[in-house]
Amino acid sequence: MTEEQINKQIEYLRSQKDNPAGNYRRYLVNLYELFCNGAKKNGTDWCPNVSKKEMIKAAYAGVKIDHASWEMVQRWKDDLKKLGYLKDCNVNGEWRTYILKELDF
C-alpha cells in the first residue's frame, strides 16, 4: 500500500468509530487487542504465535461467527500489517507478531 492509501484507510477507520457502517473496525480492534494482550502477558513487544481459533474467538467477540471466519481473520491481520500496526517475524523457528505502534483509529 502507498502512504496515501494507508492514510485514507486509517481515516476511514477513524470515521467508523463514531459512525459505524459495519463491524470491520471492531474486528481489527479486537484482533489488535488479542496480540497486545499476548505481548503484555509475555512482557515484550511481541506476541507468541496465536492459533486461527483464538483469532476467530477474539475478532468475533459478541458477534455471530460466519462461515468465512477462517479466511477473514487472516485478511484482517494482514490489513493491520499493511497499515503498519503489526509485523510477523520468524525468530529461531518461532513465529512472533510484533506490535509496531498503538492503534490510532
Contacts in CASP RR format, 6 or more apart in sequence:
PFRMAT RR
TARGET T0000
AUTHOR 0000-0000-0000
METHOD contacts of the structure
MODEL  1
MTEEQINKQIEYLRSQKDNPAGNYRRYLVNLYELFCNGAKKNGTDWCPNV
SKKEMIKAAYAGVKIDHASWEMVQRWKDDLKKLGYLKDCNVNGEWRTYIL
KELDF
1 9 0 8 1.000
1 82 0 8 1.000
1 83 0 8 1.000
6 82 0 8 1.000
6 83 0 8 1.000
6 84 0 8 1.000
9 79 0 8 1.000
9 83 0 8 1.000
10 83 0 8 1.000
10 104 0 8 1.000
10 105 0 8 1.000
13 24 0 8 1.000
13 25 0 8 1.000
13 28 0 8 1.000
13 105 0 8 1.000
14 104 0 8 1.000
14 105 0 8 1.000
16 22 0 8 1.000
16 24 0 8 1.000
16 25 0 8 1.000
16 105 0 8 1.000
17 25 0 8 1.000
17 105 0 8 1.000
20 26 0 8 1.000
23 63 0 8 1.000
24 76 0 8 1.000
25 105 0 8 1.000
26 63 0 8 1.000
27 59 0 8 1.000
27 60 0 8 1.000
27 72 0 8 1.000
27 73 0 8 1.000
27 76 0 8 1.000
28 76 0 8 1.000
28 79 0 8 1.000
28 80 0 8 1.000
29 103 0 8 1.000
30 58 0 8 1.000
30 59 0 8 1.000
30 60 0 8 1.000
30 61 0 8 1.000
31 55 0 8 1.000
31 58 0 8 1.000
31 59 0 8 1.000
31 73 0 8 1.000
31 76 0 8 1.000
31 77 0 8 1.000
31 80 0 8 1.000
32 80 0 8 1.000
32 85 0 8 1.000
32 86 0 8 1.000
32 103 0 8 1.000
33 58 0 8 1.000
34 47 0 8 1.000
34 50 0 8 1.000
34 54 0 8 1.000
34 55 0 8 1.000
34 58 0 8 1.000
34 59 0 8 1.000
35 47 0 8 1.000
35 50 0 8 1.000
35 86 0 8 1.000
35 97 0 8 1.000
35 99 0 8 1.000
36 47 0 8 1.000
36 99 0 8 1.000
37 47 0 8 1.000
38 47 0 8 1.000
38 48 0 8 1.000
38 50 0 8 1.000
39 45 0 8 1.000
39 46 0 8 1.000
39 47 0 8 1.000
39 99 0 8 1.000
42 48 0 8 1.000
45 98 0 8 1.000
45 99 0 8 1.000
46 89 0 8 1.000
46 96 0 8 1.000
46 97 0 8 1.000
46 98 0 8 1.000
46 99 0 8 1.000
47 96 0 8 1.000
47 97 0 8 1.000
47 99 0 8 1.000
48 94 0 8 1.000
48 96 0 8 1.000
49 94 0 8 1.000
49 95 0 8 1.000
49 96 0 8 1.000
49 97 0 8 1.000
50 97 0 8 1.000
52 70 0 8 1.000
52 73 0 8 1.000
52 74 0 8 1.000
55 73 0 8 1.000
55 74 0 8 1.000
55 77 0 8 1.000
56 65 0 8 1.000
56 69 0 8 1.000
56 70 0 8 1.000
56 73 0 8 1.000
59 69 0 8 1.000
59 72 0 8 1.000
59 73 0 8 1.000
59 76 0 8 1.000
60 69 0 8 1.000
66 72 0 8 1.000
77 86 0 8 1.000
77 97 0 8 1.000
80 86 0 8 1.000
81 87 0 8 1.000
81 88 0 8 1.000
84 100 0 8 1.000
84 101 0 8 1.000
85 99 0 8 1.000
85 100 0 8 1.000
85 101 0 8 1.000
85 103 0 8 1.000
86 97 0 8 1.000
86 98 0 8 1.000
86 99 0 8 1.000
86 100 0 8 1.000
87 97 0 8 1.000
87 98 0 8 1.000
87 100 0 8 1.000
88 95 0 8 1.000
88 96 0 8 1.000
88 97 0 8 1.000
88 98 0 8 1.000
89 95 0 8 1.000
89 96 0 8 1.000
89 98 0 8 1.000
90 96 0 8 1.000
END
